[in-house]
Amino acid sequence: MKIIDKIKAPNSVKQLNMDELSCLAQEIRAQILQVVKENGGHLASNLGIVETTIALHYCFDFSFDKLIFDVGHQCYAHKILSGRKDEFSSIRTSGGISGFPDRAESEFDAFGTGHAGTSIAASLGYLAARDKAGEDYFVVSVVGDGALVNGLNLEALTHSNVKPKKHIVILNDNGMSISKNKNGFYRYLSKRTAKRGYLRGKRGLRKIFGDSFISKALIGFRDFIKRVVKKDDYFESYGYKYVGVVDGNNLKELIEIINDVKYASTEKAVFLHVKTTKGKGKKEAEENAETYHGVGALYKSEAGNFSQTLGDKLCELIKNDNKIVAITAGMKDGTGLYKVENLCRENFVDVGIAEEFALTYAAGMAAGGLKPVVAVYSTFMQRAYDQILHDVCLQNLPVVLCIDRAGLVGKDGKTHQGVFDLSYLTHLPNLTILAPTTTAELEDALEYALSLSKPVAIRYPKSTSFLQDAPKFIDAPWNRIKEGEKTTILAVGPNMLSLAKEVAGEVDGVGIINARTVKPLCTKTLDKIKSTTIITLEENSVIGGFGALVGGYYAKENINAKVINFGVKDQFIAHGTIDEQLKENGLTKEQIIKVLNKA
């Protein structure tokens, strides 16, 4: 019988001995590898945190205590251990469990965390609620993948220099190190300061000497020695006892230390720094963790041809214009900017998981005469909304936003859908918004955007299969694909253009326009087609998107045009395939033809 089969309930792990726990870690890792091979998902980070997750479930009771991940993609072992082992094979599939913590899915998911930077603030909120209600549970934040330096986490850390008790922050350090002190003596001191004996000793000094200068001197000397050894009291100054660096893949040591830290946190909040091996258990993932961070089925790379094209084109442009600088926020592989780093290193910046900083940094560059191009996924770009508005658009600065993974994104689900960017961008003054449908159009859009010397957003999904001739953006904002006497479909993006072609292939009199400039609208074209039934297609919320702009134009001009908007419904879209998500939102040939027949 496999050890993993003994995990019948969320607390089953507490019944295992150390040898069984070690076997469990390997079996969980094997299950993650098998399921991700079939379904795709976040691989390297989940392989690395298996032992740490087991130790946390062994030491705490998360039916009562709270475990909050940051970011949530490192939660796979937690799901297996918290009653979802038998459902784990369904992860990221329609009707299955989510690839991120989800409060609606399980009581063991204390807080939904799809984006980075939220866990410490959410934990402090939980603790405030706990104390006000007179309750007494532990709250554990697991921060990883560079999320610690996200602005929200730093705001939470510096919120107060006194943190609530029974609060533990665990840094899952799998590449980004914040301490150079990893020698044996340092580790020994860190472990000792969390021990029950140390805490009793500290209280004993006060009991013997009271608050006299002797007691203070002895305690102060201990603290001085500790600071000399570790050379950093940053976390101490913000209300945390710092413990580290600890081997996060050594179960025996980890359980011992977490139990000590748990006890220590009853006196003072603790920051525990664990070092894990990202990708542990799969050689290729250990050696190339970035590539294996998020993968498709069969561990295939999820990079798309739009992203690859962006990287290639930027390298070409930078060779002719040294003022162009490519910026990303911790996702150089996914956005294709790794090519710029490799070939044009002086013109590349990765700011880490800090989108707000990336945009204001870019605005400062633009004010100083450079030509920044910021490439970020749509779901993450929304976190920098105020910076786009206040720092870029308000000052009319020439920053180019390359918004990757725009539209429906499939298996990553509710937290990652790129279906809101048009709604939060189209109302911003000074901003031009382009939506290329081919890689050639993306190349042209980038050149055009840089030539405008003003804010421009270029949005595109991961990939396109289109190969078609098109005029330059500077010559024609919209591209008429097919004439139509009765109906005109205005399509935004490659997936919607493909859908429009399917409809036009079965219904007579349907024209197609590739509305590749979302803002400003091509009003000349809108005036020409006003007598036809107008269908707008977009992979964006139907509220406040492209279709709303079109309808708003006709209303403003007092033109009685018939406009039917198709887009994403007013709801959060769960994980599944993109085809399933399109069908759920009525973005299918059958649904559009049905509506046309009634028009």
C-alpha positions as a printed NumPy array, in Angstrom:
array([[  0.   ,   0.   ,   0.   ],
       [  1.312,   3.404,  -0.928],
       [  1.755,   5.892,   1.883],
       [ -0.292,   8.469,  -0.046],
       [ -3.274,   6.079,   0.136],
       [ -3.217,   6.507,   3.922],
       [ -4.15 ,  10.182,   3.455],
       [ -7.868,   9.63 ,   3.995],
       [ -8.559,  12.931,   5.763],
       [ -6.853,  16.331,   6.049],
       [ -5.108,  15.42 ,   9.32 ],
       [ -4.004,  11.916,   8.271],
       [ -0.453,  13.154,   7.788],
       [ -0.088,  13.547,  11.557],
       [ -0.326,   9.752,  11.978],
       [  2.766,   9.019,   9.871],
       [  6.309,   8.428,  11.137],
       [  9.371,  10.096,   9.66 ],
       [ 10.148,   7.303,   7.199],
       [  6.545,   7.346,   6.   ],
       [  6.608,  11.129,   5.664],
       [  9.706,  10.905,   3.473],
       [  7.991,   8.311,   1.266],
       [  4.895,  10.514,   1.158],
       [  6.947,  13.416,  -0.19 ],
       [  8.194,  11.301,  -3.072],
       [  4.729,   9.956,  -3.836],
       [  3.188,  13.428,  -3.818],
       [  5.946,  14.61 ,  -6.139],
       [  5.25 ,  11.688,  -8.477],
       [  1.53 ,  12.468,  -8.485],
       [  2.187,  16.127,  -9.299],
       [  4.48 ,  15.119, -12.148],
       [  1.913,  12.726, -13.597],
       [ -1.058,  15.083, -13.373],
       [  0.827,  18.097, -14.723],
       [  2.073,  15.939, -17.589],
       [ -1.562,  15.301, -18.491],
       [ -3.179,  18.643, -17.645],
       [ -0.361,  21.164, -17.714],
       [  0.147,  23.521, -14.808],
       [  2.699,  25.098, -12.508],
       [  5.392,  22.491, -12.078],
       [  8.762,  23.643, -10.72 ],
       [  7.495,  25.629,  -7.735],
       [  5.167,  22.805,  -6.645],
       [  7.905,  20.187,  -6.848],
       [ 10.107,  22.326,  -4.628],
       [  7.666,  22.999,  -1.812],
       [  6.421,  19.437,  -1.147],
       [  8.391,  18.834,   2.076],
       [  7.58 ,  22.283,   3.446],
       [  3.87 ,  21.704,   2.831],
       [  3.964,  18.284,   4.503],
       [  5.747,  19.769,   7.537],
       [  3.152,  22.534,   7.826],
       [  0.257,  20.054,   7.722],
       [  2.082,  17.882,  10.27 ],
       [  2.6  ,  20.764,  12.705],
       [ -0.673,  22.699,  12.285],
       [ -4.374,  21.934,  12.007],
       [ -5.595,  23.879,   8.98 ],
       [ -9.223,  23.035,   9.647],
       [ -8.756,  25.635,  12.392],
       [ -5.465,  27.42 ,  11.67 ],
       [ -5.13 ,  29.441,   8.45 ],
       [ -2.662,  28.771,   5.623],
       [ -2.338,  31.483,   2.972],
       [ -0.128,  30.997,  -0.082],
       [  1.627,  33.795,  -1.961],
       [  1.515,  33.228,  -4.846],
       [ -1.149,  30.571,  -5.04 ],
       [  0.374,  28.452,  -7.778],
       [  2.512,  26.583,  -5.2  ],
       [ -0.534,  24.954,  -3.556],
       [ -0.66 ,  21.537,  -5.283],
       [  0.729,  19.476,  -2.372],
       [ -1.574,  21.392,  -0.026],
       [ -4.584,  20.373,  -2.116],
       [ -3.53 ,  16.732,  -2.029],
       [ -3.126,  16.828,   1.773],
       [ -6.335,  18.734,   2.49 ],
       [ -8.965,  16.295,   1.291],
       [ -8.615,  16.703,  -2.472],
       [ -6.233,  13.842,  -3.25 ],
       [ -8.839,  11.908,  -5.222],
       [ -9.844,  15.033,  -7.174],
       [ -6.303,  16.123,  -7.927],
       [ -6.274,  14.508, -11.37 ],
       [ -9.037,  16.952, -12.368],
       [ -6.996,  20.051, -11.568],
       [ -7.342,  22.896, -14.108],
       [-10.003,  21.024, -16.103],
       [-13.626,  22.073, -16.536],
       [-15.582,  21.084, -13.426],
       [-12.38 ,  20.022, -11.647],
       [-10.427,  21.71 ,  -8.886],
       [ -8.614,  24.978,  -9.469],
       [ -4.864,  25.37 ,  -9.867],
       [ -4.98 ,  28.112,  -7.21 ],
       [ -6.427,  28.38 ,  -3.684],
       [-10.163,  28.991,  -3.904],
       [-12.351,  29.746,  -0.887],
       [-15.409,  28.414,  -2.705],
       [-13.654,  25.08 ,  -3.258],
       [-12.462,  24.18 ,   0.241],
       [-12.429,  25.415,   3.827],
       [ -8.692,  24.694,   3.752],
       [ -8.162,  27.468,   1.195],
       [ -8.301,  30.361,   3.628],
       [ -7.788,  33.07 ,   1.002],
       [ -7.875,  33.138,  -2.803],
       [ -4.415,  33.963,  -4.114],
       [ -3.84 ,  33.982,  -7.851],
       [ -1.717,  37.127,  -7.9  ],
       [  1.408,  37.814,  -5.871],
       [  1.843,  40.119,  -2.916],
       [ -1.404,  39.533,  -1.027],
       [ -0.657,  36.958,   1.662],
       [  0.915,  39.041,   4.444],
       [ -1.725,  41.765,   4.216],
       [ -4.501,  39.157,   4.146],
       [ -2.911,  37.365,   7.117],
       [ -2.767,  40.562,   9.137],
       [ -6.43 ,  41.127,   8.304],
       [ -7.291,  37.616,   9.478],
       [ -5.343,  38.217,  12.695],
       [ -7.174,  41.469,  13.34 ],
       [-10.491,  39.643,  12.896],
       [ -9.288,  36.782,  15.118],
       [ -8.276,  39.045,  17.96 ],
       [-11.453,  41.096,  17.749],
       [-13.529,  37.91 ,  17.905],
       [-11.472,  36.532,  20.8  ],
       [-10.368,  33.487,  18.817],
       [ -6.983,  31.791,  19.019],
       [ -5.765,  30.249,  15.763],
       [ -2.383,  30.478,  14.014],
       [ -2.049,  32.231,  10.649],
       [  0.752,  31.068,   8.338],
       [  1.757,  32.925,   5.161],
       [  3.899,  31.067,   2.618],
       [  5.581,  33.628,   0.374],
       [  7.523,  32.466,  -2.657],
       [  8.831,  33.105,  -6.169],
       [ 10.057,  36.62 ,  -5.517],
       [  6.667,  37.78 ,  -4.209],
       [  8.225,  39.133,  -1.017],
       [  9.43 ,  42.267,  -2.809],
       [  6.009,  43.014,  -4.278],
       [  4.894,  46.434,  -3.072],
       [  1.843,  45.136,  -1.219],
       [  3.928,  42.693,   0.812],
       [  6.389,  45.448,   1.709],
       [  3.511,  47.692,   2.762],
       [  2.201,  44.904,   4.966],
       [  5.609,  44.259,   6.515],
       [  6.115,  47.93 ,   7.325],
       [  2.519,  48.51 ,   8.473],
       [  3.586,  48.299,  12.113],
       [  6.651,  47.397,  14.13 ],
       [  4.489,  45.214,  16.363],
       [  2.875,  42.195,  14.712],
       [  0.16 ,  39.963,  16.187],
       [  1.207,  36.786,  17.941],
       [  0.715,  33.356,  16.369],
       [  1.599,  34.879,  12.998],
       [  4.257,  33.114,  10.928],
       [  5.589,  34.212,   7.552],
       [  7.517,  31.522,   5.665],
       [  9.71 ,  32.659,   2.804],
       [  9.938,  29.831,   0.272],
       [ 13.283,  30.91 ,  -1.133],
       [ 13.794,  28.903,  -4.308],
       [ 16.107,  31.259,  -6.138],
       [ 15.755,  34.78 ,  -4.767],
       [ 17.998,  34.953,  -1.696],
       [ 17.781,  37.721,   0.88 ],
       [ 20.626,  36.558,   3.09 ],
       [ 24.239,  35.642,   2.41 ],
       [ 24.721,  34.041,   5.815],
       [ 24.259,  30.317,   5.322],
       [ 27.086,  28.941,   7.45 ],
       [ 26.543,  26.35 ,  10.185],
       [ 26.971,  28.771,  13.076],
       [ 24.366,  31.11 ,  11.645],
       [ 21.893,  28.288,  11.161],
       [ 22.596,  27.044,  14.686],
       [ 21.915,  30.448,  16.239],
       [ 18.738,  30.897,  14.232],
       [ 17.457,  27.511,  15.329],
       [ 18.41 ,  28.142,  18.94 ],
       [ 16.61 ,  31.475,  19.169],
       [ 13.337,  29.75 ,  18.299],
       [ 13.744,  27.006,  20.915],
       [ 11.561,  26.754,  23.992],
       [ 14.752,  26.784,  26.086],
       [ 15.82 ,  30.099,  24.6  ],
       [ 12.455,  31.714,  25.318],
       [ 12.398,  30.332,  28.831],
       [ 15.961,  31.559,  29.298],
       [ 15.042,  35.045,  28.155],
       [ 12.091,  35.115,  30.546],
       [ 14.372,  33.67 ,  33.247],
       [ 16.805,  36.543,  32.916],
       [ 13.986,  38.981,  33.481],
       [ 12.703,  36.939,  36.435],
       [ 16.112,  36.944,  38.137],
       [ 17.214,  40.465,  37.328],
       [ 13.86 ,  42.084,  36.601],
       [ 14.083,  44.96 ,  34.167],
       [ 17.436,  45.979,  35.556],
       [ 20.326,  47.094,  33.437],
       [ 21.889,  43.616,  33.966],
       [ 18.933,  41.86 ,  32.378],
       [ 18.77 ,  44.372,  29.574],
       [ 22.516,  44.142,  29.039],
       [ 22.523,  40.337,  28.829],
       [ 19.545,  40.273,  26.468],
       [ 21.014,  43.134,  24.491],
       [ 24.334,  41.278,  24.229],
       [ 22.514,  38.208,  22.888],
       [ 20.708,  40.354,  20.338],
       [ 23.956,  42.083,  19.402],
       [ 25.715,  38.761,  18.782],
       [ 22.78 ,  37.59 ,  16.7  ],
       [ 22.842,  40.749,  14.562],
       [ 26.604,  40.543,  14.104],
       [ 26.296,  37.002,  12.826],
       [ 23.394,  37.557,  10.512],
       [ 24.215,  41.19 ,   9.691],
       [ 20.551,  42.051,   9.165],
       [ 17.793,  42.93 ,  11.608],
       [ 15.352,  44.151,   8.954],
       [ 12.563,  41.789,   9.965],
       [ 13.21 ,  42.281,  13.67 ],
       [ 12.596,  46.009,  13.22 ],
       [  9.147,  45.306,  11.774],
       [  7.98 ,  43.023,  14.517],
       [  9.209,  39.579,  13.438],
       [ 11.666,  37.173,  14.993],
       [ 13.827,  36.114,  12.046],
       [ 14.741,  32.411,  11.755],
       [ 16.796,  31.016,   8.893],
       [ 18.198,  29.843,   6.589],
       [ 16.591,  26.394,   6.904],
       [ 16.635,  23.511,   4.406],
       [ 13.038,  23.415,   3.17 ],
       [ 13.503,  19.962,   1.642],
       [ 14.794,  18.316,   4.854],
       [ 11.62 ,  17.019,   6.486],
       [ 13.061,  15.997,   9.842],
       [ 14.85 ,  19.287,  10.436],
       [ 11.929,  21.277,   9.069],
       [  9.328,  19.67 ,  11.345],
       [ 11.54 ,  20.282,  14.36 ],
       [ 12.073,  23.932,  13.474],
       [  8.445,  24.625,  12.526],
       [  7.305,  23.21 ,  15.862],
       [  9.805,  25.483,  17.606],
       [  8.738,  28.448,  15.49 ],
       [  5.104,  27.677,  16.257],
       [  5.889,  27.865,  19.954],
       [  8.018,  30.996,  19.513],
       [  5.195,  32.755,  17.675],
       [  3.09 ,  32.642,  20.834],
       [  5.495,  35.312,  22.103],
       [  6.285,  37.192,  18.897],
       [  5.491,  36.873,  15.186],
       [  8.112,  34.863,  13.309],
       [  9.646,  35.155,   9.852],
       [ 11.001,  31.755,   8.833],
       [ 13.345,  31.664,   5.839],
       [ 13.44 ,  28.253,   4.138],
       [ 15.546,  27.373,   1.131],
       [ 13.965,  24.927,  -1.335],
       [ 15.066,  23.478,  -4.654],
       [ 12.668,  24.613,  -7.343],
       [ 11.832,  21.708,  -9.625],
       [ 13.082,  19.13 ,  -7.11 ],
       [ 12.666,  15.563,  -8.316],
       [ 12.781,  16.297, -12.028],
       [ 16.282,  16.974, -13.296],
       [ 15.217,  19.17 , -16.213],
       [ 13.06 ,  21.333, -13.928],
       [ 15.861,  21.714, -11.372],
       [ 18.308,  22.801, -14.07 ],
       [ 15.886,  25.11 , -15.889],
       [ 13.254,  26.145, -13.351],
       [ 12.045,  29.162, -15.342],
       [ 11.135,  27.037, -18.363],
       [  9.345,  24.522, -16.132],
       [  7.583,  27.123, -14.013],
       [  4.359,  26.83 , -15.999],
       [  3.984,  24.144, -18.655],
       [  1.366,  22.619, -20.905],
       [  0.555,  18.933, -21.282],
       [  3.615,  16.671, -21.717],
       [  5.609,  19.452, -20.009],
       [  5.599,  21.46 , -23.228],
       [  6.498,  25.144, -23.067],
       [  3.492,  27.469, -23.012],
       [  5.251,  30.307, -24.811],
       [  3.159,  31.617, -27.712],
       [  4.138,  32.881, -31.143],
       [  3.037,  36.443, -30.329],
       [  5.498,  36.484, -27.424],
       [  8.286,  35.016, -29.534],
       [  7.636,  37.625, -32.214],
       [  7.74 ,  40.46 , -29.685],
       [ 11.17 ,  39.399, -28.448],
       [ 12.59 ,  39.022, -31.953],
       [ 11.176,  42.338, -33.157],
       [ 12.419,  44.271, -30.137],
       [ 15.945,  42.93 , -30.666],
       [ 15.785,  44.102, -34.279],
       [ 14.497,  47.554, -33.322],
       [ 16.986,  48.04 , -30.478],
       [ 19.903,  47.454, -32.857],
       [ 18.755,  50.514, -34.792],
       [ 17.579,  52.607, -31.845],
       [ 19.429,  52.33 , -28.537],
       [ 16.769,  54.401, -26.76 ],
       [ 14.324,  51.489, -26.81 ],
       [ 14.255,  49.631, -23.476],
       [ 12.291,  46.423, -22.834],
       [ 10.795,  46.043, -19.341],
       [  9.037,  43.087, -17.774],
       [  7.807,  42.184, -14.29 ],
       [  9.204,  38.779, -13.45 ],
       [  8.046,  37.087, -16.661],
       [ 10.74 ,  37.443, -19.279],
       [ 10.189,  33.916, -20.633],
       [  6.416,  34.143, -20.985],
       [  6.539,  37.529, -22.696],
       [  9.432,  36.622, -25.015],
       [ 11.753,  39.254, -23.543],
       [ 14.387,  36.691, -22.589],
       [ 15.627,  37.179, -26.146],
       [ 16.225,  40.864, -25.451],
       [ 18.081,  39.978, -22.263],
       [ 20.289,  37.526, -24.154],
       [ 21.066,  39.752, -27.136],
       [ 20.597,  43.33 , -25.87 ],
       [ 21.22 ,  43.098, -22.133],
       [ 21.802,  46.843, -21.672],
       [ 18.323,  47.508, -23.022],
       [ 16.493,  45.014, -20.796],
       [ 15.065,  45.365, -17.285],
       [ 13.223,  42.793, -15.185],
       [ 11.813,  44.576, -12.135],
       [ 10.468,  41.398, -10.513],
       [  6.873,  41.   ,  -9.394],
       [  6.264,  44.74 ,  -9.201],
       [  3.992,  45.9  , -12.018],
       [  3.266,  49.27 , -10.415],
       [  6.969,  50.033, -10.218],
       [  7.477,  48.845, -13.801],
       [  4.975,  51.377, -15.153],
       [  6.16 ,  54.392, -13.17 ],
       [  9.771,  53.414, -13.867],
       [  8.883,  53.341, -17.562],
       [  7.15 ,  56.709, -17.268],
       [ 10.298,  58.183, -15.765],
       [ 12.359,  56.694, -18.577],
       [ 10.007,  58.199, -21.147],
       [ 10.147,  61.608, -19.459],
       [ 13.926,  61.365, -19.684],
       [ 13.928,  60.649, -23.406],
       [ 13.963,  56.851, -23.622],
       [ 11.399,  54.644, -25.386],
       [ 10.225,  52.041, -22.874],
       [  8.236,  48.972, -23.95 ],
       [  6.572,  47.206, -21.005],
       [  5.46 ,  43.604, -21.595],
       [  3.132,  42.138, -18.957],
       [  0.234,  39.665, -19.009],
       [ -3.219,  41.246, -19.071],
       [ -4.198,  39.778, -15.695],
       [ -1.151,  41.371, -14.056],
       [ -1.222,  44.656, -15.962],
       [ -4.505,  45.498, -14.25 ],
       [ -2.591,  45.819, -10.968],
       [ -0.832,  48.875, -12.383],
       [ -4.007,  50.662, -13.447],
       [ -3.319,  53.81 , -11.426],
       [  0.222,  54.071, -12.767],
       [ -1.029,  53.76 , -16.352],
       [ -3.605,  56.465, -15.69 ],
       [ -1.665,  58.89 , -13.512],
       [  1.97 ,  58.45 , -14.495],
       [  1.7  ,  57.528, -18.182],
       [ -1.544,  58.78 , -19.755],
       [ -2.047,  61.929, -17.699],
       [  1.42 ,  63.113, -18.702],
       [  1.007,  61.777, -22.261],
       [  4.326,  59.945, -22.057],
       [  5.493,  57.622, -24.862],
       [  5.276,  54.295, -23.045],
       [  4.281,  51.222, -25.06 ],
       [  2.31 ,  48.568, -23.151],
       [  2.492,  45.078, -24.652],
       [ -0.421,  43.256, -23.033],
       [  0.167,  39.53 , -23.427],
       [ -2.361,  36.722, -22.741],
       [ -5.258,  39.084, -23.485],
       [ -8.623,  37.366, -23.68 ],
       [ -9.633,  33.975, -22.335],
       [ -6.701,  31.985, -20.989],
       [ -8.173,  28.549, -20.334],
       [ -6.906,  26.386, -17.499],
       [ -5.468,  29.116, -15.274],
       [ -9.046,  30.145, -14.605],
       [-10.728,  32.946, -12.674],
       [ -7.661,  34.731, -11.345],
       [ -5.843,  34.935, -14.663],
       [ -8.409,  35.699, -17.353],
       [ -7.304,  38.618, -19.552],
       [-10.826,  39.853, -20.19 ],
       [-10.859,  43.225, -18.447],
       [ -8.064,  45.241, -20.076],
       [-10.2  ,  46.896, -22.763],
       [-12.73 ,  47.906, -20.114],
       [-10.119,  49.526, -17.878],
       [ -8.096,  51.083, -20.707],
       [-10.548,  52.41 , -23.295],
       [-11.744,  55.279, -21.098],
       [ -8.234,  56.663, -20.506],
       [ -7.449,  59.872, -22.444],
       [ -4.325,  59.996, -24.647],
       [ -4.148,  56.186, -24.954],
       [ -4.159,  54.415, -28.327],
       [ -5.124,  50.713, -28.2  ],
       [ -4.11 ,  48.252, -30.926],
       [ -5.169,  44.608, -31.333],
       [ -3.084,  42.832, -34.001],
       [ -4.324,  39.489, -35.318],
       [ -1.129,  38.174, -36.913],
       [  2.518,  38.163, -35.916],
       [  3.227,  40.458, -38.879],
       [  0.608,  42.878, -37.577],
       [  2.244,  42.745, -34.133],
       [  5.575,  43.74 , -35.666],
       [  3.906,  46.592, -37.518],
       [  1.932,  47.615, -34.424],
       [  5.143,  47.87 , -32.409],
       [  6.837,  50.063, -35.003],
       [  3.705,  52.199, -35.296],
       [  3.386,  52.55 , -31.508],
       [  6.982,  53.71 , -31.146],
       [  6.484,  56.253, -33.92 ],
       [  3.504,  57.924, -32.229],
       [  5.479,  59.319, -29.272],
       [  2.483,  58.884, -26.981],
       [  0.986,  56.153, -24.763],
       [  0.027,  53.024, -26.712],
       [ -1.315,  49.647, -25.564],
       [ -0.956,  46.598, -27.819],
       [ -3.092,  43.649, -26.694],
       [ -2.87 ,  40.097, -27.995],
       [ -3.534,  36.5  , -26.864],
       [ -0.796,  33.909, -26.477],
       [ -0.892,  32.684, -30.058],
       [ -2.345,  33.214, -33.496],
       [ -2.66 ,  30.935, -36.504],
       [ -3.45 ,  33.697, -38.999],
       [ -1.323,  34.397, -42.038],
       [ -2.855,  37.146, -44.141],
       [ -1.849,  40.35 , -45.848],
       [ -2.898,  43.577, -44.168],
       [ -2.277,  47.29 , -44.679],
       [  0.029,  49.157, -42.346],
       [ -1.563,  50.554, -39.188],
       [ -0.517,  54.041, -40.236],
       [ -2.508,  53.651, -43.486],
       [ -5.659,  51.925, -42.254],
       [ -6.659,  51.442, -38.602],
       [ -9.252,  48.805, -39.6  ],
       [ -8.863,  46.144, -42.261],
       [-11.93 ,  45.124, -44.285],
       [-11.667,  41.38 , -44.89 ],
       [-15.   ,  40.828, -46.639],
       [-17.804,  43.047, -47.94 ],
       [-21.314,  42.545, -46.564],
       [-24.662,  44.051, -47.553],
       [-26.816,  42.949, -44.609],
       [-24.493,  42.41 , -41.662],
       [-21.048,  43.635, -40.655],
       [-18.989,  41.84 , -38.049],
       [-16.387,  43.968, -36.252],
       [-13.887,  41.506, -34.778],
       [-11.143,  42.286, -32.251],
       [ -8.198,  39.888, -32.095],
       [ -7.353,  36.66 , -33.932],
       [ -9.804,  34.36 , -32.139],
       [-12.734,  36.649, -32.855],
       [-11.649,  37.19 , -36.457],
       [-11.548,  33.411, -36.903],
       [-15.058,  33.197, -35.439],
       [-16.281,  35.936, -37.783],
       [-14.961,  33.984, -40.768],
       [-16.844,  30.888, -39.624],
       [-20.105,  32.844, -39.435],
       [-19.578,  34.571, -42.798],
       [-18.898,  31.169, -44.365],
       [-22.422,  29.993, -43.528],
       [-24.535,  33.163, -43.709],
       [-24.946,  35.205, -46.875],
       [-24.396,  38.95 , -46.866],
       [-22.071,  39.024, -43.849],
       [-19.082,  41.362, -44.062],
       [-16.006,  41.185, -41.842],
       [-13.815,  43.989, -40.54 ],
       [-10.695,  43.379, -38.505],
       [-11.108,  46.167, -35.92 ],
       [ -7.439,  46.115, -35.013],
       [ -7.401,  49.669, -33.639],
       [ -9.765,  49.605, -30.689],
       [ -9.123,  53.214, -29.786],
       [ -9.536,  55.568, -31.507],
       [-12.422,  53.995, -33.405],
       [-12.398,  54.201, -37.184],
       [-15.445,  56.453, -37.367],
       [-15.31 ,  56.702, -41.171],
       [-15.915,  52.968, -41.368],
       [-18.628,  53.115, -38.713],
       [-20.428,  55.775, -40.742],
       [-20.256,  53.59 , -43.866],
       [-21.73 ,  50.487, -42.221],
       [-24.42 ,  52.183, -40.115],
       [-27.272,  50.826, -42.235],
       [-26.215,  47.184, -41.722],
       [-26.733,  45.051, -38.63 ],
       [-23.484,  45.414, -36.72 ],
       [-22.074,  42.554, -34.65 ],
       [-19.111,  43.273, -32.364],
       [-16.949,  40.355, -31.223],
       [-14.36 ,  40.661, -28.455],
       [-12.617,  38.494, -25.852],
       [-13.255,  41.086, -23.184],
       [-16.011,  41.838, -20.734],
       [-19.047,  42.93 , -22.707],
       [-19.369,  45.716, -20.126],
       [-17.199,  48.687, -21.041],
       [-15.343,  47.038, -23.906],
       [-15.049,  47.578, -27.647],
       [-18.724,  46.941, -28.329],
       [-19.7  ,  49.554, -25.774],
       [-17.444,  52.063, -27.569],
       [-19.13 ,  51.329, -30.888],
       [-22.615,  51.648, -29.431],
       [-21.574,  54.804, -27.622],
       [-20.337,  56.399, -30.844],
       [-23.652,  55.876, -32.628],
       [-25.586,  57.161, -29.62 ],
       [-23.404,  60.258, -29.433],
       [-23.936,  60.972, -33.136],
       [-27.672,  60.283, -32.797],
       [-27.444,  57.519, -35.391],
       [-30.07 ,  54.804, -35.108],
       [-27.787,  51.861, -35.841],
       [-28.499,  48.272, -34.843],
       [-25.531,  47.071, -32.776],
       [-25.337,  43.636, -31.126],
       [-22.425,  43.098, -28.739],
       [-20.834,  39.711, -28.101],
       [-18.219,  39.381, -25.386],
       [-17.479,  37.834, -22.021],
       [-20.404,  37.727, -19.621],
       [-20.518,  39.704, -16.376],
       [-19.013,  36.884, -14.329],
       [-15.654,  35.391, -13.415],
       [-14.686,  32.606, -15.814],
       [-13.592,  29.332, -14.21 ],
       [-10.827,  27.056, -15.496],
       [-11.371,  24.868, -18.539],
       [-10.335,  24.877, -22.174],
       [-10.603,  28.096, -24.153],
       [-13.164,  26.449, -26.431],
       [-15.301,  25.61 , -23.401],
       [-15.006,  29.178, -22.149],
       [-15.944,  30.604, -25.539],
       [-19.03 ,  28.393, -25.628],
       [-20.01 ,  29.368, -22.086],
       [-19.96 ,  33.022, -23.137],
       [-21.915,  32.599, -26.356],
       [-18.871,  33.227, -28.522],
       [-19.61 ,  30.442, -30.982],
       [-20.705,  30.271, -34.608],
       [-24.   ,  28.642, -33.652],
       [-24.922,  31.282, -31.091],
       [-24.099,  34.212, -33.379],
       [-26.054,  32.694, -36.299],
       [-28.998,  32.12 , -33.962],
       [-28.992,  35.789, -32.963],
       [-28.578,  36.906, -36.583],
       [-31.598,  34.865, -37.649],
       [-33.683,  36.758, -35.103],
       [-32.278,  40.18 , -36.017]])
